[in-house]
Every structure is written in C-alpha cells, then in structure tokens.
Amino acid sequence: MADYWVVESKDGTGWSVRRAGSERASSVHDTQAQAIRAAHPLIRNSGGGELVVHDRHGAIRQKDTISKTDPYPPPG
C-alpha cells in the first residue's frame, strides 16, 4: 500500500503528486483536478492506499481511501 499527496508545486506553478516520504514528484500538473485524477491509478497499481489533497496553504482539504484493483471482478 502506498499513500500519495497532492500538493502545490514548490515553485507555485502547478500541482504535484508525491508518494509519501518522497522528495521528488511522481507527476506535475497544471490543475489540482488533473493531479487528483493522475494519483488514482498510481494508488490502485501500488495495491491501494490513501490520497491526501492539500489546499494552496498546505492544509489538508480532503482524504480518500482507494482500494487496489480487483483482479477477479464478478461478471455482469
């Protein structure tokens, strides 16, 4: 399981998706919404985890728990 954060880029020009404990961004996007959409598959592919979204001031705006992809989904 891996937790990812969506935070404003250090230079203030966009939004970064960062894995918890990592200094480097996994990806950088123009808008916060794009960064949130990009974080979902990263979390699913790493076995699930928590998505923590920060606002421009660094306060936590939202948290989502994302489960891993079901390898055997039911038919139908």
Buried (B, 14 or more C-beta within 10 A) or exposed (E): EBBBBBBBBEEEEBBBBBBEEEEEBBBBBEEBEBBBEBBBEBBBEBEBBBBBBBEEEEEEEEEEEBEEEEEEEEEE
